[in-house]
Amino acid sequence: MVFSSSIFIFVFLPVCLAGYYLLKGRQIRNMFLLIMSLIFYAWGEPRVVFLLILSIVLNYTIAIFIEKKRNTVKLAKTLFIFDIAVNLGILFVFKYLVFFTKNLNTLFGIQITVPDIALPIGISFFTFQAISYVADVYTQRSNVQTSIYRLALYISFFPQLIAGPIVRYNSIEEQIDSRRESLELFCSGIRRFTIGLAKKAILANLFSVYTDQIFNYSVHERTILLAWFGVLGYCLQIYFDFSGYSDMAIGLAKMFGFILEENFDYPYISNSASEFWRRWHISLGRWFRDYVYIPLGGSKKGQVRHIINLFIVWLLTGIWHGASWNFVLFGLYYFVFITAEHMLRNIISKERFRGIWFNIISHIYTLIVIYFGWLIFRVTGISTLAGYLSDMFGFSGNHTSDAYTLSMIVQYMPVVCLGIILSTPILRVIYSKLNSERIWVRFSSDILFLTLFIVSVSFVVSSSYNPFIYFNF
C-alpha cells in the first residue's frame, strides 16, 4: 500500500484516523497505531510482516540484555556486535544474496543455484532504525525501552516504515507517551500531506511517463537532445518522488501528534556535492555520519585515514541503495567529488575565491555532478550506462534531434519548468513575505490547499501508473 493510492486515501487513512481519535487513552491509541501499522505493512504481502516482527523482537531482546549486562563490558560489546551481525545478515539475505550469487557464478564460472528471494519493502529503513536504537542503548545515548509494544510502534510506525525518514529513537522516545495532539498540528499535517501528494501524484508521475520511455529505448534510438532531456526529467522525478513521500510521511505523523525530522532541504540549490548530501535524504546521511563515519574516526586521524573513512561511507551508501553495480559506482562517484572538495577546502575558503561568480560556478559544477550522478543511479548496468552516455555525446551515430524529440520537449517543457521552480525555495520565500495572520492570506491558502488536494486525488484515481522509486531500496 502506498500513500498515493486510492485504497490508502479513501479507506485506510480515514479508518485509522477515526479509530485513533474515537479511542481514549495514550496506551490504547498507541496499541491501535501499532496494529494499523502492521496491517499497513502486511497489506501487499502478509508473509513479510513476520520479518518485521522478528526484527522487533530481536532488537528488543538484545537491547534488554545489553542494558542488564552493561557492567560486563566485554559481554555487552559482544551482544552489540551480534545484534549488528544478525541485522545485517538478514538484510544481506533478502536484499543482496541474489546479486552476490549471480556475481559469484560469473566470476568463478560455477553454477550455484540463484535463490528466488523477493525484496521486502522498506527492509533497509526499518533495519537501520533498529540498529540505531540498539547502538544508542549500547552507547547510552538512549534509554532502553522495556515495553516491547512501544518499541514495536517506533520501528513499525506506518508513516515512516517503508520509505523513511530514518527516525532516531531518542528523537521520538518521549513522543510515544507524551505527545500532544492538537487541531493546529492536525491541520498542519493535512497541508504537508497535500504538498507531498501533489509532488508525487502530479509531478513525479508526469515525469516518470516520459523519462521511463526515454530510458527504455535501445542505444541509437535516442537522439542526443532526447537523451539529455531524459536525464533532466529523471533528476526532477526522483526529487519529487522521494521528497513528496517524505512530506506525506511527516504530514501523516503530525495527524497523530508526532513530529518527525525533515528529510529534504531543497538539495538542488546546493553549491557543492557535500552540501547536496546534507540536504538530500538528510536522515540517511546523518545515520552514516553517526554510526559509521564518526566511529571510524572521521577526519581526526590524519588525511589518509580520513580518505579511507570517506571511501567506506560512500561505498556503503551506494550499496545501501540496491544490489547492482551501478549503485556501487554511484557511491564511489560521490566519494571522488566529496573527497576532492574536502582536500580543496583550505584553498577555496580563502577570501579571493569568494563572491557571486564563485557561487555561480560552484552551483553549476554541483548541478553537473548531480545530473550525471542520477544517470548512474538510474541505469541498471555498466554497459547500459555506456550506451546511454554514447547517445548523449553522439558517439552512437545518432541524430542531434528529430521531430519526435521536439514534440516531446514541447509537450513536457511546461511541467519541467514548473518542476525546476518548485525544486527551489522561491514559493516559500514569497509566502514568508506575506502576513499569514491576514484573513485573505489564510483564506487563499486554505482554498489553494483544498484545490491542490482535489487535483492530486483526481490524478491518483485516474492514473494506473504510480511507481515509487525508493520502494526498491
Secondary structure, DSSP 8 states (H G I E B T S, - for coil): --TTSHHIIIIIHHHHHHHHHHS-SHHHHHHHHHHHHHHHHHTT-GGGHHHHHHHHHHHHHHHHHHHHTTTSHHHHHHHHHHHHHHHHHHHIIIIIHHHHHHHHHHHHT-----------TTHHHHHHHHHHHHHHHHTTSS-----HHHHHHHHH-HHHHTT-----HHHHHHHHHH----HHHHHHHHHHHHHHHHIIIIIIHHHHHHHHHHHTS-TTTS-HHHHHHHHHHHHHHHHHHHHHHHHHHHHHHHHTT-------S-GGG-SSHHHHHHHSSHHHHHHHIIIIIHHHTTTSS-HHHHHHHHHHHHHHHHHHH-SSHHHHHHHHHHHHHHHHHHHHHHHHTSGGG-SHHHHHHHHHHHHHHHHHHHHHHH-SSHHHHHHHHHHHTTTT---S--HHHHHHHHHHHHHHHHHHHHTTTHHHHHHHHS-TTSHHHHHHHHHHHHHHHHHHHHHHHH-S----GGGG-
